[in-house]
C-alpha cells in the first residue's frame, strides 16, 4: 500500500488514500501550527514513536463519541458526585499534556507525546485551538484530558488519571460542554473496550469525513474555555 512522503509544501494526500489496515497515510512534514490544523481539518492526525519519522494517519473506521450517546453508569455518577473533584478548563494545559506523556499506561511502554508534540500542542493552546479539561483534588492536579477544537467538533488526544475516576470526571465535563455548545462529535480516533463503555462507536471514514465537513462549517470557539 502506498505511503506518501510529505515535503515542505503545506499539502496532504486525500484521507481516503490511506489504504493500509491501520490507516497510515503519509510520512514526513512538520508539526507547525498550520500543518496540524490542516491535517485535523482533513481527517488526518499525527502519531509516532520517539526516534521514528513523523507519521500521519486516517483510520477506517473512525471512533467517535456523539455527546448525546455518552454513557456513565449510575455507580460512577454517584462516585463523581462524592469525590470532591474541582473541575477546571484551560488553566493548566502544559501540565495536563505533560502528565499524559508521563503517566504509565497498561499494556503500553513509552509515549508518543514527545517533547516536540507537547510544544506543538501548547502552541495550538496559545492560539486558541487546543484545550484542556483538568481535575483537581485537594488543590493537586490528579486527572485530565486535552485535544483540539475546530468548528463544532473536538479531537480528543489523550487523558490521564492519578486517582480513581479522575479521567472520567474530565471526560464528563467535556461531554457536558459539547452538549451545551451543540458539538457534532468528539473524535477519539480508535475504539477500545474502555472507551466503548462510554458510548464510543465506529463509523466509516467516508461518513466521518462528511460529518467533519459539516462540523467545520461552524465557527471555531477560539477563546479560553475557562470562560464557558
Beta strands, then each sheet from edge to edge (+ up, - down):
strand 1: 4-6
strand 2: 24-28
strand 3: 45-46
strand 4: 55-57
strand 5: 62-65
strand 6: 86-89
strand 7: 130-137
strand 8: 140-150
strand 9: 153-161
strand 10: 185-189
strand 11: 201-203
sheet 1: 1+ 2+ 4- 3+
sheet 2: 6+ 7- 8+ 9- 10- 5+ 11-
end
